[in-house]
Amino acid sequence: RLSITGSVDPDAAETTALFEATADAYVDVMDSQRSFLSVTYDRLPRERIWLGRAEPDDPVLLLEADVREGRPADQRREFAVAFMDAARDQFDLPRANLKVVFTEHAGPHLMGYDRVGGEWEPDGANP
């Protein structure tokens, strides 16, 4: 689950573009399958989001990535930077106004209606 929260107010097309860029980066970098991803965007007024490095009136964008444990730190970092680069390109945000936080879960903690996740393996067949 990739949950984006921000003070940016994208229209429908911009939201779709953000979802596509986020999903593409995740699949490409995190060795996963697109069909198992979920991406959400929640807009909050700027006064309801505080990010210590950001100027008080500047827009911010945060990503909370719930991922299956096992991926190395450099792989997670590569995805975080890819997401932040895409967000900067799309919304012209300063670097200080972006943040990514990962929470790792054991494979069986991630479930769909018809499946329970397994352990992550670096083979390209991972959900």
N, C-alpha and C positions, 0 to 999 in steps of 0.2 A: 504494500500500500504506500503510495506516494501522496502525501497530503501537503498541498501548497497553501500558505496563508499569506495574504499581503494587503497592502493598502492601495495597490494598483487596481483600477476599475476597468478591466478589459471588456470589450463587447464580445458577442458570441464568437465571431471569427477569430479574435485575438485569443480567447480562451481555448478554442480548438487548436490554434497554432501552438499555444503553450503546452497543451496536453500532448500534441504530436511530438514536439521537440523533446519533451521530458521522456516520453515513452521510447522514442528513437534512441536517445542517449542511454537510457537504462538497458535496453536490449543490446545495443552495440558494446557497451562497456562492461556491464554486469553479467554477461554471458547468460541471458535469460530469454524467455519466450514472451512475446507481446500478448498472447492470448490470456496469460495469467495476471496481467497487470491491472491495477486500478489507480487512477489519478484523480484527485479532487482539488478544487480551488475554493477557498473561502475568503471573501473580502471582508476586511474589518476597517472601520474608520482609523485613520492614522493615530488618533489619540488613544486607541485601544491596543496598539502594538508599540512596544518599546524595544529598541535594539541599541545597546550602549554605544556603538560606534557611529550610528547614523545621526545625522542632523535631525532635530525634532520635527521639522516640517517636510522632510524629504520622504518619498515613498520607499517602502521596504518590501522585501519578498523573502519568505522563509519556507524551507522544505523540510518536512519530517518524513524520513524514509524508513519504513518498517520493512526490514529485509531478512532473508534467511541467513543464519550465521554460516560462516565458513569462508567468505570472501576476504582476501587480504586487504590490508589498509590502503595500499597503493591503488588497488582497483576501486575501492570506495571513494578515495580522493579524486581519481580521474573522473568518476561519474559526477561527484559534487561540483568540480570545476566545469565540466561540460554543461551541467544544468545552469550554473551561475553565468557562464558565458552566453548561453542561449537567452537567459532572462535579461542580461545586459543588452544584448543585441536587440531584443524585441521591445524593451521598455526603457532603454537608456538610463539604467540605474547605476549609481556609483557602486564600486566593489564593496565598500563598507556597509552597504544597505542590503546585503544578501547573506544568508546563512543556511547551512544544511546540517541537520542532525540525524544520525543513524541510530536506530534501535534494532538490535539483532534478535532473531527468534529461532528456536529449534525448528527444523523442517515440519514436524508434525503439528506445530502450533499454527501453521498456515493452511487453511482449509477452504475448499470450494464445495459446492453442493455435491459434486460427484467424485471428489478426490481429497486426499490428505497429503500434504507435502512431505517429501522425503529429505534426505540430507543433500546439501549442495555439493555438486561435483563439477570441476572445471572442464566440461566436455561439450558445452553448447546445447544440451538438452534440458537445461534447468528452467523451471518455472519461476 
